[in-house]
Amino acid sequence: MDSRAVRTFRAFVVVTAVVAIGLGIVAVVWPRPSLVLVALVFGVYLVVAGVLRVVASVRGHGTAPSWRWTSGVVGALVGLAGLVTLLDPAVPLLVYAVLAGVAFLIEGVAALVGAFVGHPGSSRLPSAVSGVLSLIGGVVVLTAPGLALTVFTVFSGIALVVVGSATLLLLPPRAALRRGRAR
């Protein structure tokens, strides 16, 4: 690889790592506003995707009418979901938290059933522990969905800071790159 390509790649890695660290710090310091911002950006995406799908269904000359109708209806629903998100970003966040809580409960029940009836390739005790922890997690998330989202955001922010920092720390120093080119 030539030196210009290496410098470009290195700059890309440094910039993305610094952005990850910055976003991680913002998520840790301001978790709720970070969640709202993500929801708003997602809402804009849904509106644009919905409109584009409706336009594609209207302009889809030569395609099957069933596809055009399906695409148009789906586009309208996606756009509507985006508008709801833009009007009140807490609604989709709450729905996400409730779905996550329900998923924890379902996973917990499945793990407990597997622990009691036996599941090939897994031990009963870890399955039972996993099931109980999943049930507890589901109850906690469903009882306090706002807190669950805040904790998730803080942990995600910490992960971004750790990954960004590790990327910078593991990046070979410039001197090593120059020594490699001299050989």
TORKOLGU-74296 format. One record per residue: residue number from 1; residue in three letters; x, y, z of N, C-alpha, C in turn. Coordinates in Angstrom, 3 decimals, decimal comma. Layout:
PT  pos  code       n_X       n_Y       n_Z      ca_X      ca_Y      ca_Z       c_X       c_Y       c_Z
PT  NUM   ALA         X         Y         Z         X         Y         Z         X         Y         Z
...
//
This chain:
PT  pos  code       n_X       n_Y       n_Z      ca_X      ca_Y      ca_Z       c_X       c_Y       c_Z
PT    1   MET     0,851    -1,163     0,000     0,000     0,000     0,000     0,902     1,232     0,000
PT    2   ASP     0,591     2,228    -0,842     1,458     3,402    -0,895     1,230     4,300     0,322
PT    3   SER     2,193     5,201     0,552     2,180     6,004     1,776     0,966     6,928     1,846
PT    4   ARG     0,497     7,420     0,708    -0,673     8,307     0,714    -1,920     7,540     1,158
PT    5   ALA    -2,056     6,307     0,705    -3,198     5,480     1,105    -3,138     5,180     2,601
PT    6   VAL    -1,940     4,914     3,112    -1,780     4,634     4,535    -2,143     5,873     5,351
PT    7   ARG    -1,678     7,054     4,922    -1,996     8,295     5,638    -3,499     8,567     5,606
PT    8   THR    -4,127     8,333     4,467    -5,572     8,556     4,347    -6,330     7,615     5,265
PT    9   PHE    -5,937     6,345     5,257    -6,607     5,370     6,119    -6,402     5,731     7,582
PT   10   ARG    -5,182     6,112     7,928    -4,879     6,500     9,308    -5,729     7,692     9,725
PT   11   ALA    -5,854     8,683     8,863    -6,675     9,862     9,180    -8,135     9,455     9,376
PT   12   PHE    -8,632     8,571     8,518   -10,001     8,080     8,646   -10,201     7,403    10,000
PT   13   VAL    -9,281     6,555    10,394    -9,385     5,838    11,662    -9,355     6,820    12,834
PT   14   VAL    -8,447     7,786    12,787    -8,340     8,766    13,874    -9,625     9,590    13,979
PT   15   VAL   -10,139    10,060    12,857   -11,358    10,884    12,880   -12,541    10,087    13,415
PT   16   THR   -12,733     8,862    12,928   -13,871     8,070    13,405   -13,724     7,738    14,894
PT   17   ALA   -12,516     7,497    15,357   -12,295     7,211    16,780   -12,608     8,442    17,628
PT   18   VAL   -12,168     9,611    17,179   -12,428    10,840    17,929   -13,927    11,151    17,944
PT   19   VAL   -14,611    10,930    16,820   -16,065    11,134    16,778   -16,759    10,166    17,736
PT   20   ALA   -16,330     8,919    17,760   -16,916     7,937    18,677   -16,729     8,380    20,123
PT   21   ILE   -15,548     8,855    20,464   -15,291     9,321    21,830   -16,181    10,520    22,150
PT   22   GLY   -16,264    11,465    21,227   -17,104    12,646    21,441   -18,567    12,290    21,625
PT   23   LEU   -19,098    11,446    20,748   -20,498    11,025    20,868   -20,727    10,223    22,145
PT   24   GLY   -19,757     9,415    22,513   -19,868     8,645    23,749   -19,939     9,542    24,967
PT   25   ILE   -19,108    10,570    25,002   -19,131    11,511    26,129   -20,476    12,228    26,188
PT   26   VAL   -20,981    12,665    25,037   -22,285    13,329    25,002   -23,374    12,389    25,521
PT   27   ALA   -23,345    11,129    25,104   -24,364    10,162    25,538   -24,286     9,907    27,037
PT   28   VAL   -23,088     9,909    27,603   -22,933     9,672    29,042   -23,368    10,900    29,840
PT   29   VAL   -22,989    12,087    29,371   -23,284    13,317    30,106   -24,754    13,725    29,958
PT   30   TRP   -25,311    13,574    28,759   -26,695    13,960    28,477   -27,456    12,793    27,843
PT   31   PRO   -27,754    11,744    28,605   -28,382    10,569    27,994   -29,779    10,836    27,428
PT   32   ARG   -30,625    11,544    28,145   -31,991    11,756    27,651   -32,023    12,639    26,410
PT   33   PRO   -31,324    13,791    26,412   -31,312    14,567    25,166   -30,700    13,796    23,992
PT   34   SER   -29,717    12,934    24,293   -29,116    12,117    23,224   -30,151    11,172    22,632
PT   35   LEU   -30,950    10,558    23,502   -32,010     9,657    23,033   -33,021    10,403    22,170
PT   36   VAL   -33,417    11,582    22,626   -34,398    12,376    21,876   -33,826    12,755    20,513
PT   37   LEU   -32,553    13,143    20,477   -31,935    13,501    19,200   -31,904    12,316    18,247
PT   38   VAL   -31,537    11,150    18,761   -31,527     9,952    17,916   -32,935     9,662    17,400
PT   39   ALA   -33,924     9,795    18,274   -35,312     9,550    17,860   -35,727    10,545    16,776
PT   40   LEU   -35,350    11,817    16,923   -35,715    12,821    15,919   -35,051    12,540    14,574
PT   41   VAL   -33,775    12,178    14,608   -33,076    11,840    13,353   -33,744    10,632    12,706
PT   42   PHE   -34,105     9,652    13,514   -34,796     8,474    12,996   -36,161     8,860    12,433
PT   43   GLY   -36,839     9,790    13,095   -38,131    10,272    12,591   -38,006    10,911    11,221
PT   44   VAL   -36,975    11,733    11,035   -36,734    12,348     9,721   -36,483    11,263     8,681
PT   45   TYR   -35,669    10,273     9,057   -35,400     9,161     8,147   -36,698     8,458     7,745
PT   46   LEU   -37,566     8,193     8,721   -38,817     7,496     8,418   -39,709     8,315     7,490
PT   47   VAL   -39,786     9,612     7,702   -40,600    10,467     6,826   -40,051    10,415     5,405
PT   48   VAL   -38,739    10,597     5,262   -38,126    10,577     3,922   -38,318     9,213     3,265
PT   49   ALA   -38,063     8,131     4,012   -38,219     6,780     3,450   -39,666     6,524     3,049
PT   50   GLY   -40,603     6,971     3,867   -42,022     6,778     3,551   -42,434     7,534     2,299
PT   51   VAL   -42,015     8,793     2,209   -42,347     9,596     1,025   -41,742     8,968    -0,222
PT   52   LEU   -40,483     8,562    -0,140   -39,840     7,953    -1,308   -40,541     6,663    -1,727
PT   53   ARG   -40,996     5,895    -0,761   -41,702     4,653    -1,088   -43,038     4,955    -1,762
PT   54   VAL   -43,756     5,963    -1,282   -45,024     6,348    -1,906   -44,772     6,839    -3,333
PT   55   VAL   -43,748     7,672    -3,511   -43,415     8,165    -4,848   -43,068     6,996    -5,770
PT   56   ALA   -42,288     6,053    -5,259   -41,924     4,891    -6,072   -43,162     4,086    -6,457
PT   57   SER   -44,131     4,001    -5,543   -45,337     3,233    -5,870   -46,186     3,952    -6,914
PT   58   VAL   -46,222     5,268    -6,852   -47,000     6,034    -7,828   -46,325     6,011    -9,194
PT   59   ARG   -45,012     6,086    -9,207   -44,273     6,131   -10,472   -43,837     4,755   -10,942
PT   60   GLY   -44,269     3,707   -10,278   -43,825     2,349   -10,599   -44,495     1,763   -11,814
PT   61   HIS   -44,491     2,495   -12,919   -45,102     2,005   -14,156   -44,440     0,702   -14,585
PT   62   GLY   -45,246    -0,233   -14,984   -44,716    -1,516   -15,446   -44,535    -2,526   -14,332
PT   63   THR   -44,807    -2,138   -13,100   -44,705    -3,098   -11,999   -46,111    -3,580   -11,635
PT   64   ALA   -46,169    -4,680   -10,956   -47,452    -5,276   -10,607   -48,251    -4,335    -9,701
PT   65   PRO   -49,557    -4,210    -9,948   -50,391    -3,348    -9,107   -50,337    -3,739    -7,629
PT   66   SER   -50,222    -5,050    -7,360   -50,162    -5,471    -5,955   -48,921    -4,898    -5,275
PT   67   TRP   -47,773    -4,854    -5,997   -46,560    -4,258    -5,427   -46,756    -2,767    -5,220
PT   68   ARG   -47,368    -2,099    -6,190   -47,553    -0,649    -6,082   -48,439    -0,311    -4,890
PT   69   TRP   -49,541    -1,035    -4,716   -50,431    -0,780    -3,593   -49,729    -1,080    -2,268
PT   70   THR   -49,065    -2,219    -2,205   -48,367    -2,595    -0,970   -47,297    -1,562    -0,628
PT   71   SER   -46,512    -1,199    -1,616   -45,448    -0,227    -1,394   -46,019     1,121    -0,961
PT   72   GLY   -47,123     1,529    -1,577   -47,741     2,801    -1,219   -48,274     2,806     0,201
PT   73   VAL   -48,943     1,719     0,591   -49,495     1,632     1,942   -48,373     1,572     2,975
PT   74   VAL   -47,365     0,751     2,700   -46,228     0,665     3,621   -45,541     2,026     3,720
PT   75   GLY   -45,355     2,695     2,595   -44,739     4,017     2,603   -45,527     5,017     3,431
PT   76   ALA   -46,847     4,989     3,283   -47,689     5,897     4,069   -47,568     5,595     5,561
PT   77   LEU   -47,554     4,309     5,931   -47,428     3,940     7,342   -46,057     4,324     7,906
PT   78   VAL   -45,012     4,102     7,119   -43,664     4,469     7,556   -43,570     5,987     7,732
PT   79   GLY   -44,100     6,734     6,773   -44,096     8,196     6,886   -44,886     8,669     8,088
PT   80   LEU   -46,028     8,031     8,341   -46,842     8,380     9,495   -46,086     8,101    10,801
PT   81   ALA   -45,400     6,972    10,849   -44,583     6,660    12,032   -43,509     7,720    12,233
PT   82   GLY   -42,926     8,193    11,136   -41,929     9,262    11,225   -42,528    10,550    11,754
PT   83   LEU   -43,730    10,897    11,294   -44,392    12,107    11,790   -44,709    11,999    13,276
PT   84   VAL   -45,189    10,824    13,702   -45,459    10,617    15,128   -44,166    10,789    15,926
PT   85   THR   -43,083    10,260    15,402   -41,792    10,380    16,076   -41,368    11,837    16,172
PT   86   LEU   -41,568    12,604    15,102   -41,167    14,008    15,122   -42,047    14,830    16,060
PT   87   LEU   -43,318    14,476    16,152   -44,221    15,217    17,032   -43,961    14,914    18,502
PT   88   ASP   -43,653    13,655    18,821   -43,374    13,276    20,202   -42,364    12,135    20,213
PT   89   PRO   -41,065    12,468    20,278   -40,028    11,429    20,212   -40,092    10,420    21,349
PT   90   ALA   -40,789    10,754    22,423   -40,868     9,814    23,545   -41,699     8,585    23,192
PT   91   VAL   -42,650     8,734    22,269   -43,536     7,614    21,928   -42,750     6,432    21,360
PT   92   PRO   -41,951     6,609    20,291   -41,223     5,430    19,783   -40,191     4,910    20,775
PT   93   LEU   -39,614     5,809    21,582   -38,655     5,342    22,581   -39,346     4,456    23,609
PT   94   LEU   -40,528     4,858    24,030   -41,287     4,057    24,985   -41,698     2,723    24,362
PT   95   VAL   -42,121     2,762    23,109   -42,493     1,523    22,410   -41,283     0,597    22,331
PT   96   TYR   -40,115     1,153    22,007   -38,894     0,344    21,938   -38,606    -0,302    23,288
PT   97   ALA   -38,718     0,482    24,356   -38,436    -0,059    25,690   -39,420    -1,171    26,044
PT   98   VAL   -40,694    -0,970    25,736   -41,700    -1,997    26,040   -41,413    -3,264    25,230
PT   99   LEU   -41,095    -3,111    23,949   -40,769    -4,282    23,127   -39,542    -5,015    23,674
PT  100   ALA   -38,539    -4,249    24,114   -37,343    -4,874    24,693   -37,709    -5,625    25,971
PT  101   GLY   -38,559    -5,027    26,803   -38,989    -5,689    28,030   -39,742    -6,976    27,750
PT  102   VAL   -40,640    -6,933    26,789   -41,400    -8,128    26,409   -40,445    -9,199    25,853
PT  103   ALA   -39,469    -8,762    25,048   -38,499    -9,718    24,496   -37,696   -10,383    25,617
PT  104   PHE   -37,310    -9,605    26,642   -36,621   -10,193    27,798   -37,494   -11,247    28,466
PT  105   LEU   -38,778   -10,939    28,635   -39,686   -11,903    29,279   -39,810   -13,178    28,452
PT  106   ILE   -39,989   -13,041    27,145   -40,117   -14,212    26,271   -38,839   -15,044    26,305
PT  107   GLU   -37,697   -14,370    26,234   -36,416   -15,082    26,296   -36,270   -15,796    27,631
PT  108   GLY   -36,686   -15,138    28,713   -36,601   -15,751    30,033   -37,441   -17,005    30,137
PT  109   VAL   -38,669   -16,938    29,633   -39,551   -18,113    29,655   -38,945   -19,234    28,811
PT  110   ALA   -38,453   -18,891    27,632   -37,856   -19,910    26,755   -36,643   -20,564    27,419
PT  111   ALA   -35,810   -19,763    28,068   -34,624   -20,320    28,734   -35,035   -21,219    29,902
PT  112   LEU   -36,053   -20,815    30,652   -36,503   -21,647    31,769   -37,118   -22,958    31,283
PT  113   VAL   -37,898   -22,899    30,222   -38,454   -24,128    29,647   -37,312   -25,037    29,214
PT  114   GLY   -36,307   -24,460    28,542   -35,144   -25,247    28,130   -34,413   -25,851    29,313
PT  115   ALA   -34,359   -25,105    30,432   -33,669   -25,616    31,623   -34,425   -26,789    32,239
PT  116   PHE   -35,752   -26,728    32,221   -36,528   -27,778    32,859   -36,701   -29,016    31,984
PT  117   VAL   -36,848   -28,827    30,683   -37,044   -29,993    29,815   -35,730   -30,488    29,240
PT  118   GLY   -34,681   -29,710    29,394   -33,384   -30,082    28,848   -33,267   -29,658    27,401
PT  119   HIS   -32,119   -29,184    27,048   -31,876   -28,719    25,686   -30,528   -29,265    25,256
PT  120   PRO   -30,478   -29,928    24,104   -29,199   -30,508    23,670   -28,114   -29,433    23,560
PT  121   GLY   -26,978   -29,745    24,105   -25,852   -28,842    23,976   -25,803   -27,760    25,031
PT  122   SER   -26,717   -27,750    25,990   -26,635   -26,745    27,039   -26,911   -27,378    28,389
PT  123   SER   -26,379   -26,768    29,391   -26,536   -27,268    30,747   -27,764   -26,625    31,387
PT  124   ARG   -28,408   -27,316    32,285   -29,661   -26,833    32,883   -29,438   -25,620    33,782
PT  125   LEU   -28,401   -25,631    34,597   -28,202   -24,534    35,545   -27,951   -23,201    34,838
PT  126   PRO   -27,020   -23,113    33,879   -26,849   -21,817    33,195   -28,120   -21,365    32,470
PT  127   SER   -28,875   -22,305    31,917   -30,125   -21,936    31,249   -31,123   -21,376    32,253
PT  128   ALA   -31,210   -21,996    33,422   -32,135   -21,511    34,453   -31,718   -20,129    34,947
PT  129   VAL   -30,430   -19,940    35,182   -29,933   -18,629    35,634   -30,211   -17,578    34,569
PT  130   SER   -29,931   -17,908    33,319   -30,194   -16,986    32,223   -31,679   -16,636    32,146
PT  131   GLY   -32,522   -17,638    32,329   -33,962   -17,405    32,279   -34,439   -16,492    33,392
PT  132   VAL   -33,961   -16,733    34,594   -34,364   -15,899    35,729   -33,868   -14,468    35,532
PT  133   LEU   -32,611   -14,317    35,111   -32,078   -12,968    34,883   -32,833   -12,246    33,772
PT  134   SER   -33,205   -12,957    32,723   -33,981   -12,348    31,643   -35,355   -11,911    32,132
PT  135   LEU   -35,999   -12,747    32,962   -37,305   -12,376    33,511   -37,177   -11,132    34,400
PT  136   ILE   -36,152   -11,096    35,229   -35,935    -9,921    36,082   -35,690    -8,687    35,214
PT  137   GLY   -34,842    -8,840    34,198   -34,579    -7,724    33,285   -35,845    -7,237    32,608
PT  138   GLY   -36,682    -8,158    32,161   -37,931    -7,777    31,506   -38,852    -7,018    32,433
PT  139   VAL   -38,962    -7,485    33,674   -39,819    -6,799    34,653   -39,271    -5,399    34,943
PT  140   VAL   -37,963    -5,279    35,101   -37,354    -3,974    35,378   -37,589    -3,023    34,207
PT  141   VAL   -37,359    -3,488    32,995   -37,542    -2,630    31,819   -39,007    -2,210    31,683
PT  142   LEU   -39,935    -3,136    31,904   -41,351    -2,794    31,786   -41,828    -1,900    32,929
PT  143   THR   -41,204    -2,030    34,091   -41,587    -1,199    35,233   -41,037     0,221    35,096
PT  144   ALA   -39,821     0,353    34,589   -39,174     1,667    34,472   -38,544     1,818    33,091
PT  145   PRO   -39,363     1,946    32,028   -38,795     2,005    30,675   -37,904     3,221    30,439
PT  146   GLY   -38,237     4,353    31,030   -37,395     5,543    30,864   -36,015     5,344    31,462
PT  147   LEU   -35,986     4,771    32,646   -34,704     4,485    33,293   -33,905     3,469    32,476
PT  148   ALA   -34,592     2,462    31,962   -33,917     1,439    31,154   -33,268     2,073    29,924
PT  149   LEU   -33,989     2,985    29,266   -33,427     3,648    28,088   -32,232     4,521    28,463
PT  150   THR   -32,332     5,196    29,603   -31,218     6,038    30,051   -29,986     5,181    30,337
PT  151   VAL   -30,186     4,072    31,037   -29,061     3,180    31,346   -28,460     2,634    30,052
PT  152   PHE   -29,312     2,235    29,108   -28,830     1,733    27,822   -27,995     2,804    27,109
PT  153   THR   -28,465     4,042    27,139   -27,740     5,133    26,479   -26,393     5,375    27,144
PT  154   VAL   -26,363     5,363    28,467   -25,100     5,579    29,183   -24,112     4,458    28,869
PT  155   PHE   -24,587     3,199    28,904   -23,692     2,082    28,573   -23,207     2,148    27,124
PT  156   SER   -24,089     2,562    26,217   -23,679     2,724    24,817   -22,628     3,815    24,698
PT  157   GLY   -22,813     4,900    25,446   -21,819     5,976    25,437   -20,476     5,506    25,963
PT  158   ILE   -20,516     4,742    27,047   -19,269     4,196    27,593   -18,599     3,291    26,570
PT  159   ALA   -19,385     2,460    25,891   -18,822     1,572    24,860   -18,181     2,384    23,743
PT  160   LEU   -18,822     3,476    23,322   -18,233     4,315    22,267   -16,903     4,913    22,726
PT  161   VAL   -16,839     5,383    23,960   -15,595     5,963    24,482   -14,507     4,892    24,544
PT  162   VAL   -14,855     3,699    25,020   -13,869     2,620    25,148   -13,361     2,186    23,768
PT  163   VAL   -14,284     1,969    22,836   -13,878     1,522    21,498   -13,058     2,607    20,792
PT  164   GLY   -13,507     3,854    20,877   -12,750     4,945    20,253   -11,369     5,091    20,851
PT  165   SER   -11,280     5,002    22,175    -9,977     5,114    22,847    -9,074     3,946    22,484
PT  166   ALA    -9,631     2,746    22,492    -8,827     1,566    22,134    -8,319     1,675    20,700
PT  167   THR    -9,156     2,190    19,820    -8,731     2,362    18,432    -7,536     3,301    18,348
PT  168   LEU    -7,611     4,404    19,072    -6,485     5,347    19,065    -5,243     4,749    19,711
PT  169   LEU    -5,422     4,019    20,800    -4,278     3,433    21,496    -3,618     2,317    20,688
PT  170   LEU    -4,402     1,594    19,898    -3,857     0,470    19,134    -3,335     0,879    17,753
PT  171   LEU    -3,543     2,129    17,395    -3,072     2,617    16,106    -1,549     2,679    16,126
PT  172   PRO    -0,889     2,099    15,129     0,582     2,152    15,137     1,056     3,605    15,071
PT  173   PRO     2,111     3,932    15,811     2,631     5,303    15,744     3,164     5,615    14,352
PT  174   ARG     3,188     6,893    14,016     3,672     7,292    12,682     5,098     6,831    12,431
PT  175   ALA     5,919     6,834    13,478     7,317     6,415    13,309     7,393     4,969    12,823
PT  176   ALA     6,514     4,111    13,310     6,508     2,709    12,879     6,132     2,613    11,412
PT  177   LEU     5,230     3,481    10,981     4,853     3,474     9,565     6,025     3,920     8,696
PT  178   ARG     6,759     4,945     9,159     7,927     5,412     8,384     9,002     4,333     8,323
PT  179   ARG     9,217     3,617     9,462    10,227     2,539     9,476     9,821     1,436     8,501
PT  180   GLY     8,518     1,145     8,445     8,024     0,105     7,542     8,223     0,474     6,088
PT  181   ARG     8,123     1,763     5,759     8,320     2,226     4,380     9,791     2,199     3,995
PT  182   ALA    10,688     2,400     4,980    12,120     2,452     4,701    12,658     1,086     4,330
PT  183   ARG    12,000     0,038     4,714    12,497    -1,327     4,457    12,311    -1,735     3,034
//
